[in-house]
Amino acid sequence: MTELERLIKAKIPCEETGIEIRHTVCDICTPGPQCGIDAYIKDGKVIKIEGTDGFPSNNGVLCTKGAANRQYIYREDRLKTPMKRVGERGEGKFEPISWEEAMEICARELNKVKAAYGPEAVTFLCGYSKWFRPWLHRLAYSFGSPNYITESSTCHTAEVMSYNSLFGAFSMPDLRNTKMIMSWGSNGVINSYPMGRAVLGMKANGGKLVVIDPRRTHLAAKYADLYLQPKIGSDAAIAHAMAKVMIEEGLYDKDFVEKYCYGFDKYADYVKQFTLQKAEEISSVPAADIRKALDMFLETDPSAILPGNGLTHRTNGYNVHRSILSLMAISGRFDRPGTLLPCRDTLCDSDGGFESLEHEFYMSRFPENAKPRVGSERFPLWTRLLHDKQGQGMDLVRHMEEAKPYPIKAMVMFGVNDRMYPESPRFLKALKDMDFVMATDIFHTDVIDHADIVFPASTSFERGEVKCYVGQFIEYTRPVIAPVHDNKDDVEIITMLANALDLDDDLLRAGYDKSVQYILSPSGITDWEAVKDAPLPVRSPNATRYVPGTMLKNGLPTPTGKIELSCSVLEELGRPDLDPLPIHKSSDDDADPKEFPFILMSGARIPNAVHSRTHNVPWLRSLRPEPSADINPADAARLGIKQGDTIRIVSQISSITVKANISSISNVGDVNMFHGYKEANVNSLMPIDHLDPYTGFPGYKQLRCRIEKVED
């Protein structure tokens, strides 16, 4: 072997091999802490992936998903060209057409629906990824439709509502400066690698970690100083028992509560009923362990609670999340170093250290005299607590089926997968009744088969985009490879559609560079080309670190100007079914416990997957080749089920067949399964009305079911 052959085999970047390193970001997990990528390029193709040293989120390392990016971008099921449907919806029969012809058809059909039924009859819906959302948001409003909807109807937004209820702003624990973390339903080492690194860094520096989670996660088993494994749905009872102890024993911060909290007396009166013994009865967590966790939290200062987003995936999830945050409030652990600090949204839910014009970018185009957007009447708290006026997509299928309060006749979809919806087949069925459906995606999905016009989108390797990072950093990438097929990035597709529709919106029609630089103009950056050329993210000239105490000093952005232990918006709404206090109640569905004795939890993350995006990546699929459900060894023994046996999970409405994974990660009586599999869609088991009445979020993490062993 020659020296050159050795260099090429080792993929050494140099002039002799023709291999060079170009920088981009991994967009498999979105949004927020996306990781820096060193892409090794030869002859226009990616031949190797590494993490970027010094990058603020990952500092040179990658998770399993990021390491598999090469297989991800060269998948066989990539959409390769614009297509027009030639068969029936759902048959998946298409023929290639040009971009120009496809755009002409979209503009003609969308304007036809607009003329016949009004602009609100067109819904603009997006799933993953999230980088293009401000542009789709503006497109919807410039078109005249109030119906901009995202997959955040099932992810993140409910916890935003919880934070907004109490503090008026989304907030995060100051993980860099805290000395103790109570990780409650959160598993950062899997769900968000940068967050997991921060938690483990706190531990390495001598900090304490309490984990409260119905799943015995890697974080709980390996790193926790104390682990509490409650029954699914019992978290609020535990939080209220802690609050009762704090109040009755004078362990809460009385001065802080008197000065900064609203509704304390009503809250204190409510939690009186939750003794430690009652919390033990409800949760099966020993009262002594609940007290020990509370003592660790109070005796360490500063300390913080890290509540997981998954807590909101129950029909009382909003109140569960609020009950946990209330402990931060009455202990005075808010807006000071090492506790809970307010966040700023610079771009796509990421904090770049300054207030951008993102909100102005799309809200300035909100249509006057717009009709109520999807879900706004059914879920009024959603409407009141969210400032970006997006619709609640969990009411979309009902709206499509019933055409009430008005018909929906067309869908413009970006990255949408039906498997994000409870009782998923109903979404596909409703698509069949639309007058027109446009779908954009990277890969071929069942939703694509139901579209009239299909557009192929780019990966982060094939486009340039801006990302913001904590620490006042901005990254502006360039494409590292040419489009793999005849694909374009999502914002370019949105821009082309805006031009084809001839919208009165010069900024949107001008394209990504001009609009994103407008959004980020408060950053103080003037030479954007220099940012693109930089090997690492750069600091924004006008960015500043948040000064703890600022919000308390200036007044909180809640209606009362205080931390609201009783939600004043709910008090004003006056609906008997929406209690202003963070009440505890069962999140069970109405299934008979004798017929459906197990509790199903879906959606908890596994290392090799994010939703459905990586199930067809060979390296990642090899880590869990078949859809499988975790069941406790005691339950398996009782049912005569062995590792790898085929089992059927049955709910009131449907069933799926998967493999059994015997694991003590789950409590006795619990079944845990990851979602997104085409051949075993766990969300199809979920009734469409199994929703939290406060937020509209599905109860993905608490549904009654039964388990049956499937004999050959």
N, C-alpha and C positions, 0 to 999 in steps of 0.2 A: 504494500500500500504506500502510495506516495505521500509526501508531506501535505500536499493540497487535498488529497482524498481524506487524510486524517482530520484536517481542519474542517472540511465540509461535513464529515460524519459527526464531528463534535459540535457542529453548528456554531462555529466561532465567527463572530462578525468582524470582517476585515475586507480590505480591497480585493485580496486574492480570492476569497470565497464568494464575493458578491452579496454577502449577507449583511444587512443593516438592522439596527434597532430603532423602532419608532414607538412613540408613546401614545397610549389611549387609556380608556377606563373600561372596566367590566360593567356591563349593564344588565347582567342576569338578575342580580338583586337590586331592586330600586325602591324608593329613591334614596337620597341622603348619602350614607357613607360608602359610595362606590369606590372601588379600589383601583389604584394605578397599575397599568399593564405595560410591560416591555414586550412588544411584539417583534419577534425576529422574522424579518421579511427576506425572501429570496425569490427572484423572478416574479414579483407581484403577489406571492402567496405567503400566508402565515405558516411558518414551519415550527415555531416554538413559542411558548408563553412563559413569562416570569413576572413576578411582582416588581414594582418600581421601588427601589431603595429611596428612602427619604420622603415617600408620599405620605401625606398627613393621615390617611385612613388606614393603610395597611403596611407601610414601611417595609416593602419588599416581599411580603408573604401573601399567599393566596389560599382560599378555601378550596374544597374539592370542586365546587362549581366553577370558580374562576380559573382553576388549572385546566378545566376541560373546554375552555373557550374555543380552541381550534376545532374540536369536533362539533361544537355548537354552531359555529358560523358556516361550516361546510356540510351541514346535515342534508340528507337526501330529500327531506320533505320541505326544504325551503321553497317558498313561492318564487317563481322565476320570471314572470312576465305579467303585465295586466291581462285580465281575462274577462270574458263575457259569458254569462250563463246561456246554455243552449238546451238544457234539459229541464225537468221539473225541479223546483226548489228541494234541496236535500239529496238529489241524485248525484251531485258532484260532477256534472257534465259541463265543460267549458271549452271555449276556443280562445286562442290568444288574439288580442287586439292591440292597437297602438295606444300610447299614453294620451295622445290628442283625442282619439275617438272615444276613449273611455271617459275622459273629462267632459266631453261634449254630451255624452249620454247622461252622466251624473247631473250636470247643470240643468239639462232639459227636464229630467224626471223630478229633481228636487224642486225646481221652480213650478212645475206642474202641480205638485202636491201643495206647495205654498199658495198658489193661486186658488186652488179648489177648497182647501180646508184651513188655511192660515199657517204661518210659519211654525207655530207650536206643534203642528202635526208631524214635524220632523224632529227626531231625537238624535242628539250627538252623544255617542256613548264610547267610553274608552276603558280599557283594562290595563294591561302591561304593554310596553313599559310606561314610564311616567314623565319622561323628559319633555314631551311635546304638549303637555296638558295646557299650559297657558295659551297656546296657539289654537288648540281645538276649542277651548273655552271662548276665546274671542271670536272664532269662526261662527260658533253657534249664535252668539249675541249679535254679531254683525248681520247674520242671516235673518235675525228677528225672532229666533226661538229661545225661550227661557229654559229649554230642556237640554242642559248640559249635565251629563251623569257620568260618574266614574266608578271603578271597582272599589273606591274608598267608601261606597255605600255598604261594604262588608268589611272594610279594613281601615284602621287608624282613626277614622273620623269620629267614631263613638268615644274614643278616649280623648280626642280633642274637645268634644262636647263636655266631657267630664271635667277636664281642666278649665275650660271656659266657664262652666257653672261655678266653680269654686274661686278661681283666681282671675278669670277674665282673659287668660292667655295660656296657650300651650306652654308647658314647662318641662324641664328635665332635671334629674338629680345631677349635682355637681360631682361627678364620679372621680375627677382628678383630685379633689380636696377632701372628700369625705373619709371618715375612719371606720364606718360601719354601714353595710348595705343590707336591707331586707328585700331580697329579690322575690317578689310576690307574683307568681304565674309568669315569670320571665326567664328565658333561657338564652342569654346573649351569646354564649359560646356556639350556639347553632343558629339562632334567629338573626343575629347581627354581630358579625365577627368583631368589628371595631368596638362595639359596646362590651362584648365578652372580654376583649383584651383589657379594657379599662377596669372591669370587675376583678379580673385575675391580677392586674397590677396593684389594685388596692389590697388584695389579699397578700401579695408578695411583700408589700410594705408594712405588714403587720396588722392590717385591718381585719374586722370580723365580718362574717357572712352568714346570714340566716336565709334559708330558702323555704318558701311556702308554695307547694305545687302538688296537685294530685298525681303528677307523674314523677317518678323517681329518675330525674334527668341526670345527665353526666355532671352538671353543675352541682346538683344536690348530693350525688353519691360521692364525688371526689373532693369537692372543695368546701362544702358547707360546714360551719362550726355547729350549726343546729339545723335540722331538717324537720319540717312539719308537713305531713301528707294528708290533707283534708279530703273529705268526700267532695265530689264535684258539685259546685254550686253553694258551698257552705261558707265561702270566704267572708261575706259581709257579717255573718254571725261572729266570726273570730275577731274581725276588726272592731265590731261594736263591743265585744267583751273587753278588748284592750282599752277602748275609750272609757268604758264604765269604770275600770280600775283607775285609769289616769284621773278621772274627774272626782271619784269618791275619795281617793287617797291624796288628792291635791298634787298630783304629779304632772298635771298639764301646766302650760305657761299662762297663768292667769292674766298677767299684764298684757301679753301679746293678744290674747283672746278678747279682752275688754277693748283694746285699742283698734284691732284690725278685723275682728270676726263679726259676722252678722248671723243671727238665728241660733246662737249658742244655747240659749235656754230651752228652746224646743228640741234641739238635737240632744242635749243632755238628758232631758226628760224621756226621750225615746229610747236611748241606749240603756236606761236603768234596768230594763227587763233581761239584758243579756249578761248573766253571770258567767263566770268561767266554766262552771259546771254545765250550764245550758249550752254554751258554745261547744263543749266536749260532746254532749249528746247529739247536737246537730252535725258536727264535723268529724267525730271520732278521733280528734286530736286531743291527747291528754291535757287537762287543764293546766297541769304543772308546766308543760312545754309551751303553752300559749303565754303563760306568765313569764317564763324564762326568755322567750323571744322579745316580749315587751321590755323586760328589764335590760336586755342587751341593747335594744334600740334607745332607751332613755338614758342609760348610764354612759353611753358613748356620745360625745359631742365634738364635731358635727356627725350626724348620721342621716341616712336618707332611705326612703322606700322607693323601690323600682317596680311599679306595677306593670304587668304585661298587657299588651293589646288584646291578647286572647281572653282576658277576663270579661271583655265586653261581648263575647260571642255566646251569650246566654240570654234568655228572655227577661232576665233582671240584671243584665250585665252592666248597664249604665250605673245603676245604684251600687253594684258590687265595687266598681272602680271608684265611685265617689266615696264610698265608705272607707276605703283604704287611704285615699288622699286626705280625708278628714283628719286622720291621725297626724299627718304632716302639719296640718293647720293648727290643731289644738296643742301640739308640742312646740309651736313656734319655729318649726323647721321649714321656713320659707323665706326666700330672697336674702339669704346670707350665705357666705362661703361654706361649701360642703353639704348644703341641704338642697332644696328644690329651687331652681333658678328659672325665670322666664326666658323663653326663646324668641328669636326674631326669625321671620320667614323672609329670606332674601330671594330664593328661586327654588321652586318645586320642593317645598318643605325642608330646605336646607338653610342653615344660618351662616351667612358670609360676613357677618359683622357689621351690617348696615341695613337700613330699611330701603328696599328697592321700590320700583314702580310696577311690580308684578300685578298687584291688586288693581291698580289704576289701569293697567294695560287691558285687562278684560272687563272690569266692572264699568269702565267709561262707555262701553258699548252695550250695556244691558238695555234691552228694548223697552221703550216706554209703553205703559198700559198693557204689559205682558199678562197673559193668562196665568193662573197658578201652575207652577211647574210640578212635574211628577212627584208625588209623595208629600207635597207641602201641606195639604189639608189633612191627610191621614196622620202625619207626624209633625205637628206644629212646633215641637221643641227643636227638631232638626232645623226647621226654617229660622227660628229665632236665634239659635246659638251659633249658626254658621254664617260667616260674613261674605262668602263667595257665591251664595245663592245657587249652589248646584242642587239638582234633584236627588231624591232618595230612590235609588234604582231598585230597591226591594219591593217597591210598589209598581214597578214598570210592567211586569207581566200581567198583573191584574188590570192595569190601565189599558194595555194593549187588547186584552180579552174583552173587557167590558165597554171600552170606548167612553169611559166616564172619568172626568167631567167633559171630555172632548175626545175625538178619535186621534190615534197616532197611526200614521199611514206610511212613514218612511224612517229608515234607520241609517245613520252614518256612523260606522263603527271602526275603531282603531284598537287592535290588540285584544279583542273581546273573545272570551271563551265561555260557552254556556255553562260550564261546570263550576263557575263561581256562584251560580244561582241555586237556591234550594229548589227541590223538585225540578231539576234542570231540564228534563224533556219538555216542559211546558214553555220554556223560553224558545226552543227551536220550533215548536208547533206554532207559537205566536208569530214568529218570523215568516212563516209560510203565508200568513194572511196579509202581509204588508204589500203596499203598492210598489215600493222600491226599497232595495237593501244594497248598501255599499259597504264593503268590508276591506280593511287594510290589516295586514299581519306579516310577520316574518315567516311563519310556518303554516302549513295546510291544516286546518282544524274543521270540526263539524260546523262551526259558524260559517266558515268560508263556503262550505257546500250549500248554504242557504242564501248566498248573496247573488245579486244580479250582476254587479261589477266588483272585481277583486283587484286590489293593488298590492304589489310585493314591496315590503318595507326593508330598510337596511338595519344592520346591527351597528353597535357602537364603533366597530372597526372600520366601517364604510362611510362614516359621517363625521362631521365636526360639531361639537356642542360645548356648552358652558356648564361647569359644575362648581358649586360653592361648598366650602368646608369650614367647620369650626376652627377658629384660629385666624379668621379673616383671609382665608385663601380662596383664590379663584383659579380654576383650570379651564383653558379654552383649547380643545383638541382640534387636530386636523385629521382627516381620514388617513388611515395607515395602509389601506389597500383600496383599489378600485372596487366598485360594486361587483359582487360575485356573479350576479345575474343582471337582468334588466330591472333592478330595483332602485328605489329612491328613498331618502329618509322621510320620516313622518311629517316634519314641518314643510319640506319641499312639496309633499303631496297636498298638505293643507293650503299652502300658498297657491299651488296650481288650481285647486278647487275654488279658492276665493276669486282668482282671476277668471276662471271659467264661468262662475256665477255672476261676474261683473259687480261685485260688492262695492259699496261706497266706503272703502277702507284702504287707503293708500299705504298705511304702515304695515298692515297684515300682508298686503299684496306685494310689498317690497322684499319679503323674504326674511330668513332667520337672522342673518348678521345685523341688519339694520334694527330689527325689532328687539333682539336680545340686548343690543347695545343701548337702546332706549330704556329698556327695563332696568339695566344695571348702570345707567348714567350717574346715579348718586355715588357710585363707587369711587369716582375720581380718576378712573383709568381713561386715558385719552389715546394711547397707542395700543390698540387691540391686537395688531399684528405681532407686537413684541410679546404679548401674553401667549399667543398661539405658538410662537417660536421657543418659548421657555421650556426647559426640560422637566421642570417641576411646577406645581401651582405657585402663583405669586400672591403677595399680599396686596390688598386693595388700599390705596392711599387714604381713603376716607373712612376705612373700617376702624371700629373701636371695640374693645372688650366691654361687655356689659359690666357695669359697676353694681355689685350686690347692694340691695337696699333702695335702689332707685324707684322701683315700683311702689314699695311701701311708702316712700317719702312723697311721691307724686299722686298717690291714690290708685287703687286697682281699677282696671277697665270693666268692672261689673256694674250693673244698675245701681247698686248701693254704694259702690266705691270701696267695698270691703270683701274679704274672703267670705263666701256665702255657704255656710253649713246647711242652710235651708235655701233652696234656689228661688230667688225672687221672681224669676220668669215663670216658673211653675206655679208659684203663688198667684201670680197675675192671671195665668191661663185658667186656673180654677177647675181643672178637670179632675173628677174624683179618682180616676184610674191612674193619675200621674201625681204621685205624692211628692211634695217639695223636699222631703227628707230622704236621705239615702237608705231606704228601708231594706230589710232582709225579707225575702220570700222565695219560695221554691221556683226553680226555672224548669221543672218537669213539664213535659207535654201531657196531654190527657189520656195517654195510653194506659191500659190496665197493667199495673206492676206485676200481676201474676202471669199474664200472658207475655209481657215484655220486661223481664226482670233485670236486664243489664242497662247500664248507662253508656251510651256511645259518645265518645269525644273525637271529633275529626278536626284536622287542620293543624295540629301541632307539627312543627317543622322536624325534618330529618336532614342529615348532613348533605345528602346528594341531590336535594330537590328544592325548587321554589315553585309552588303551585304545579301547573302542568308543563312548565317550560322545558324541563330537563329530562322528562321521562323517555324521550327518544334520543338521548345522547348516550351512545354505547358505553363509554367508560362509567358514566354516572348510573346508568340503569343496571350495570353489573353489580353495583353495591347492594341493590335490592331488586333482583330480576323480576319478581312477581309481586303484585299487590298483596299486601298481608296486613293482618290486624293483630295488635298486641293484646293478649289475654293473660290473666294472672294464672300461675301454675295451679293454684287451688281450684279455680274454675275449670281449667282444662282437665284436671284429674277427675273432677266430678262428672264432666260430660264425656269422658273417654276420648279426649282429643290429644293428639301427639303433635310434636313439632313438624310443621310442613303439611299437616292434614288439610284437606279442603273443607272449608266451613262456609255457611251461609249466614249473613247478617240480615235480619228481617226487622223492618219497621212497620208502622201502620199502613204505609202506602206503597212500599216496594221492598226489594231485596237485592243483594249483590253477593257474588261468590268470590272468595279470596282464600289465601293460605293463612294458616294459624302460625303466629309467632309467639311462642310461650315465653313470657317475660314478666319479671317482677316490677317492671317500670310502672305498671298499672295496679291500682287497688283491686282487691277482690270485688267483683261485680261491675268493674269498668272494662270497656273495650276502647282501644285507641287505634285510630287509623289515619294515615296520611291521605290527602285528597288529590284530585286532578287526574286520576287514571281513567283513560278512555274505556278500558275493559272492565273497570270496577269503580264507577263514579259514586263515591260515598255520599256526596251531596244530593244524589237522586233519592236518598232515603228520607230527606228532610222535608216535611210539609211546608208548603209555600207560605203559610201563615204562622209558622213557628218563629215569631219575631218579637223583639223587645219593643213594647209600645212607646217607649221614650225615644229611641234612636232609629227604630226600624231594622236593627241589626239581626241577622239570623242566629238562632241558638245552636250554632254548629258544635258547640262543645258540651251540650247536654241534651240528649235525646234518648228516649227509651227504645230498647230493641231486645231481640232474643238471638241466641246463637244456636245454630243447628250444624251438627256434623254431617257432611255430605258423603254418602257411601258411593263407591264406584258402581 
